Structures are given as structure tokens and as C-alpha cells.
């Protein structure tokens, strides 16, 4: 009886030892494969992130491929990562998901802030001409609120405000009115301002897509060339 007891005890100890060995091996395996309930830290950025707040002229409507739009061209040339949530028909008040400062999450401003970009390009204002003069007060308020929000929420970002684009040789008075408000509010937050963009493709109907409203590949190439030269003047 004592012999059997000793054998049973030995067998039990061996079994417990085997279980402990398996548990240890499983723990080592989990450690080796990086399995853990703790979240992994985000990967560090390898390139500056450039965000673009714009309309169809920044979205690239009319180009044969998104790679042809000016924003993607300048990002590729400079090694920047592009975040471009631009929307057809978007303005400071036109085709807007929400009214500043009551932003919805789907609005471009919160989406850009969430990305915490290094650079923010503002290329807005063209479409607001179609709401002038009836909504002039709302447009001016939205420009100021958008700019202040970007400045306050992204204190480390460099903000580049581009003179609003325009697409015909005929220029209603509202074009200059909106340009003046955009320029003044860019200065108020200390943003870089790139002038002259409303003239970049005027006088060249061959640079327009078949719809007559948006640039074609040649038009976007010219915009990229002009943008490249303008960015060089501010050290980018």
C-alpha cells in the first residue's frame, strides 16, 4: 500500500510539473509573438502629414486620376503624407455638414483636427460666391470660426491659407470680397498666406475639363507648378 501511495504521489507530481511546464511554454510563446491585452503604441510618423481643407479644386474633380491633382503632386514631390477630405461644392457655408462652431464629426474641420496634421492647407471660398450677397454675414462668421478653431485645436501645425481659387475670366465683386476676408482672418491667426491663386488658370480654356467648371490634367499641373513656386517663398 505504501509503495502504491508513493507511486501515485510521484505520478501526481509529474503531472503537475508537466502542466506547469506547458503553462510556462505558453507564456514564453505569447511573449515571443507579442500577444498581449495591452494596446500597441501607434507607429511613429515617418513623413509630415499634410491635411487639405478644400472643395472640388482640391479634391481633383476633372482630373483623369487623383494622382494628377495638385495636392497629391506637391505631396509626392515633398515626401508628405496626404490627408484630403475635400468635397465637391464645399464652401465656408455651402454644402456644409454643420454650422461653425456647432461642428458635426463628419465636418471637414473635426476630421482634420482628429488627424493632428503637421501642415494644414485651406483652399476654400470659391463656392461661397454662389451664396453672395445673401449669406455674406454667415460666410464671414464661418471663415473666422474655422480659422480660429484650426489655430486653437492644432497649435503645433503650420497653417497655409491659399487665396480662394476662381475659374472664369469674369470675376463678380464677391470674389474680391471673399478673398479679403480670407486674407484678413489668415493674418489674425498668424497663418501663412499664398496670394494670387484666383488667377492661376484664368485665360486658358484649354486647361479646363469637358464640364467647363473644373481643371483638367493640364490645369492641375499648372496649379501644382504655381503652388510649388508659392510654397518655396515660405520655405516649404
N, C-alpha and C positions, 0 to 999 in steps of 0.2 A: 504494500500500500504506500509506503514512504517513497519507494522508487517511482511508482506511477505519479505520485504528487510532485516529486522533483522534476520528472519528465514533462508534466503538464505545465509546471511553472516556467520551465525553460522554454517550452513551446510558446507560451503566452508572451514571455519577454521578447522572444524572437519576432513574434507578430507585431508587438508594439514597436519594436525597433524598426521593422520594415515600414510600418505606417509613418513613423517619424522621418525615415529616410525619404519616402515618397513626398511627404509634405515639404521637406527641405528642398528636394529637387524641383518641385513645382514652384516654390518661391524663387529659387535661382532662375528658373526658366522665365518666370514673369518679369523678373528684374532685367534679364538679358534682352527680352523683347520689348522692354519699355512699357509693359502693361501696368496701368495704374489708374486709380479712380481720380487722381488729381489732374486737372486740365493742363494741357501742354501750353507753355508760353507762346505768344504769337511770334512768328518768324520775323526777324528784323528786316526792315526795308533795304533793298539793295539799290534802289533808284528813287529820286524825288517823285512824289505823286502830284500831278497837276490835275486840278478839277476845273471843269468848264461849265459856266452858268450862261446858257445862251439859247438861241432859237434855231430855226432851220438852217441858218447860215453857219452855225457852229455844229449842228448835227450832221451836216453834209448832204442835205437833200439836193438832188440834182446831179450828184457825182455818180460815176459808174460803180464805185465801190467805196466803203467807208475809209479805206486806206488812202484815198485821194483827197479827203477833206483836209483843210488847212491845219486843224488842231492835231490830227494824227501825224501829219507830215512834220510839224515842228517838234512833237514829242519824240518821234523816231530819230530826228536829227540830233536831239539833245540827250537822248537816253532817259527820258522821263517816262513814267507810267501814267497812262491817261485814264481819267475818270470823267466820262462825258454823258451826263443825263439830260442833255439839251432836248427840247421839244419843239416840234413844228408849231408855228403860230404863237409861241410863248412871248409874253411881254411882262413888264412890271405889273400890269393889271390884266392884260389879255390872256385868255386861255389858261388862267392860273388855277391851281388846285385849291388854293386858300388865299386869304387876305392877310397880309402882314399887319400886325405881328402875330396873328392867330394862325400860325403855320400848322398844317397837317403834315403827318410823316411823309406823305407822298410828294410834298412840295420840294422843289429843287434845293432850296436853301437848307432845310434839315437834312436832306440826303447828302449834300456836300459837307456839312458840318460833321455828320456821322463818320465820314471817311478821314477826317483830320488831315487834309492835304497839306503839302508844303507850299504849293502855289495855287492861287485861285484866279481864273480868268473870268471877268464879267464882260459879256458881249451882248448886252440887252438894249432894247429900246425901239428897234425897227417897227415891230408890230403895234406898239402903243400909238403910233401915228394914226392908226385907223380908229382910235378912240378919242382923238382930239377934235375940238377943244372940250367936249362934254365932260371928259373924265380927267381933266388936267390936274385938279387938286388931288385926286386919288393916285395918279401917276407920280406926282411929286412926293407924296407921303410914302408910297411904296419904294421908290428909289432910296430915300433917306433911311427907311426902316431896314431894307435889305442890306444896305452898305454897313449900317451900324451893327446889325446882327452878325455879319461876317467878321467884322473887326473885333467885336466883343467875344464871339464864340471861338474864333481862330486867331488868338493873339500871336502865335508863332508863325502864321502863314504870311507869305508875301502876296498881296492882292494887286492884280493888274487889271485896271479898268480900261477897256477899249472904247474909243468913240463909237457910238452906235452905227452899225452898217446901214447903207441905203442902196437901192437897186435900180433907180431910174435917173435920167438926167434932169427930169423935172423934180424940183425939191419944194414941197409945201413948207410954209412957215413953221409948221410943227416940228420939222426935222431939226432946225436950229434950236428951237425951244427945248426939246428933249436933250439934245447934246449939251446945252448949257447946264441943265440940271444934273446930268450925269457927271459932267466935269467938276461942278462945284461940290457935289457930295463925295466924289473921289478925293478931292483935296481935303475935305473935312475929316476924313478918316486916315489921311496920310498914305493913300494908295498911289501906286504908280499909274500914270495916265498916258495912254497912247493916242495922240490926235491923228486926224486925217482919214480914218478908216471909212467914213461915209463916202469918200471919193475914190476908193481903191479900184473899183471896177466900172466906174462910170465912163461913158463914151465908147464902150466896147461891147456891142451886141453879140459879137462872136464868142464872148466869154459866158454867155447865158445858155442855160439848158433849154430844151424844147418847150417847157412850160412858160418861158419868158419871165419867170419870177426868181429863179434860183441860179447860182453859178453852175457851169459845167466843170469838167475836169480842168480845163484850161483856166477858168475863172478861179477855181480853188487854188490852183498852182500859183496864180498871181497873188492871191490873198496870202498864201503861205510865204511867198517871197517878200511881200510888204511887211508881214508880221515878223519875219526873221530880221529884217533890217530895223524895225522899230524896237524889237527886243534887245538888239545889240546896243541901242542907245541907252538902255537902262541896265546894261551889264548882264543880260541873260542870254 
